[in-house]
Amino acid sequence: MACAAHPGLVGLFGQPYLDLAPFVEASGLDALHEEICLALAQIPLDCTGGSHRSMGIMPEERRAEALVDYQEVIRAMNDAEFETFRSLSDDPRSIDPAARAATEFGEERAVALSRRQMQWLKIRYGVYFPWKGYVELIPNRRWEDKSSAEGKSFTRVARAFFPKTLAFVAELPFVHVGRCNVMGLESLDHGTVHRDGDPAEQEEPDHFITFVPGANKRLFLWDDVAKVEVDVPARVYWFNDFDYHGVRADPHFRYSVRVDGVFRPEFLERLEATFGGQAQRNG
Ligand SMILES: [Fe+2]
């Protein structure tokens, strides 16, 4: 473990997370907040999360906080319910009811959920989607492709509603960007504690930057050895997403923007010079 103060975190450069505000031009974040709030009021918002427990990416003692998980709900449907679920797909013919036992649905699974399916799962079954203010500015189908820019671009909606945000992202220290999402949570919702990979399998930390223009989202890391939450109070940050992380509930909407890609070597060198270590490698 690389993070001395927190035995259950791998961290980055010996830190639980890195506050990147000194390393990026952050003076425009207030203007970005105005742009993003106005955009989110005008465009369709998607849901994400909602199956972290069935994905097996939550710490044992926090699994109940996922509430109603859609993969568990879909598996428990009778044939008539499953037929309704199938009919709400964007392409019902792509779903074979006879193969349902072997089919997984949703993010990172073989068959993505349509917006109508997510709404029905939420409304009829009480599925809990932690992020109901989700917007893909650069669509990305598979998690492992998120750092690659191949065949990807910002959507037309992103270009029309988020021009300042896109200009800010273009100035971030990436060689290229492969994924860029707005992650919004409704009032009182919490982001379920999960990790995006298993530290035992990590070769090097994924490169990404999250920024919180509204400075009002309370991300924390979960030290699964000490069993404590570690606050990430920064407005622009990078953390090791192979460490468990979640978002505390607050009585208001809030969002962050996550940008994945490949960092420029000179940026990593600056971080290394500043924090005096090496990016954590296992094995
Ligand atoms: Fe995550």
Boltz pocket constraint, residues with backbone or C-beta under 6 A from the ligand:
constraints:
  - pocket:
      binder: B
      contacts: [[A, 194], [A, 195], [A, 196], [A, 241], [A, 245]]
      max_distance: 6.0
